Amino acid sequence: MNSVDCYSRIEGGMHAALESLDADVELEEVLSYALFPCGKLIRPRLVAAIGEVISGPRWDTILPATVSLELLHCASLVHDDLPALDDDQMRRGRASCHAKFGEARALLAGDFLASFAIQWAAKSQLSDAAQMVEICTVLSGAYSRVMQGQLLDLDSTLKRKDLLGIYKLKTGALFEAAFLLGVLQHKCYVELKEKALLCGQAFGVLYQLIDDFLDVNAPSSLTGREVRSDQKNERYNPFCSSDGISAGSLMQEAKKNFLMLYGELKNALRISRVGGTTFEPLDRMIETVLSKDKFSK
């Protein structure tokens, strides 16, 4: 499946999820605003790309869980933008959810999406009850770690001391989930689980460092946020810090670590002789995400 088809399938799944709700007009308006137009769908597309390597077209049996991962991501963005946290007025090039609808409605919409995501994941077409439990465990556990990371992120002093530890939680958790869901249907899932988790975690740390770099150096037309929004809102960003941290070195080390773990995961998949599917589409997607234009579709 090419990237355009994959994007369309996931986007269609998100619309189907929203349309399944028996919600009043006001709630549906806020939820729709939080979800659409879609972002880059990087996390669910990773699930699909890894799933294609392992099981080919069968990856879509967990399409609801893949969609649920994006619902959780959108919930985290709505909450992250709130005045009590990052206080961002822009998201994806327009007013953030709370700036558009008010803080109370945005807070409730984020809560709703987080709980609905687990409910929707249960619609995955798997006959194995253990796999269904694992899907819900992976998703709910990931979101709990995102919230833990957000809490630690509030303390700028702590963030300076344990930047990467916070990033492993705040950003890495949903990428862990993406890699875990991707390998879920593999016959050797138990053996692959730890490698997939570490790979996703490392990818998330690197992704967040790239995001920090873009916040300082990229125009708002690329990021969808105000330029230097971290600095304006007095949030710690290693790329505009004067405390001696070499952010560039951190990013290079994070990239080196991810590529090592990614190589180990691919080797494990090769040894287990999964199908004849090439890694090229997955490699290409990861390279696109890690490039400076990661915000392009």
C-alpha positions, 0 to 999 in steps of 0.5 A: 500500500502506498503512502497516499492510500495508507493515509486515506485509509486511516483518515477514513477510519477516523471519520468512521469513528467520529460518525459512530458517536451518538453525540450532540452537535456541540460535542461533535463540532469540538471533536471534529475540530480537534481531529480534522483536517488530519495532521501527518498521521505519523504514528498510525502510518508507522503501525501500517508500515510495520504491519505491512512488513509482517503480515501484508494486507492483514495489517488492516485487521487492527485498523481501529486500533491504529485509528485509536492511536491517532485519537490518543495523539490528538487528545494529547495535543488538545491537552498540551495546548491548554493554558495550564500546560503549554498555553499555545494559541496555534496548532496546525496553522490555526487556533488551538482547540481551547483558543477556538472553543474555550478551555472547558470544552477543550479539556472535556474534548481531550478527555472524551477522545482519550477514553473513546480511543480505547473503546474504538480499539476494541473493534479491531478484527482479531479472533485472539482475545489475548491480542485484543487485551494487549491492544488495549493495554498498549494504548492505555499504558502509552497514554498514561506515560504521556501524562506522566511525562507532561507532569514532569515537563512542568518542572523546568529545573527537572527537565534540564536534569532529565530531558531525555527521560521526560522525552521518553515518556512525553513523546516516546510513549505513543511511538512505543505503541506504534511499534508494538502495534505494528509487530502485534500480529507477528508469531514471535510477538513476545520475543520481538516486544522488547526490541519494538518498545525500545525502538519506538522509545528511541524514535520518540526521543529523536522526534522530540529533539527534531521538534525542538530544533524546528521550534527555534529554526523553522517558520510557522508555515512549516511547524503550524505554530508560532515561531519560538513558541517555547521561548515565548511561553518560557518553556525549556528548549535545549536549542535556545538554552545557555546552560551548556547542553549541546543540543546538536550533540544530543540529537546526533546521539539520539539518532545514532541510538535509534538507528542501532535499535532499528537495525536490531529490530529489522534483523530480528524480523529477518531471522524470523523470516516474515514473508517476502516483504521489503523494508523499503517503504518503512525505511523511506517513511522513517527517513522522511520523518527524520528529515527536516521537512517531517511536517510534510505529508 
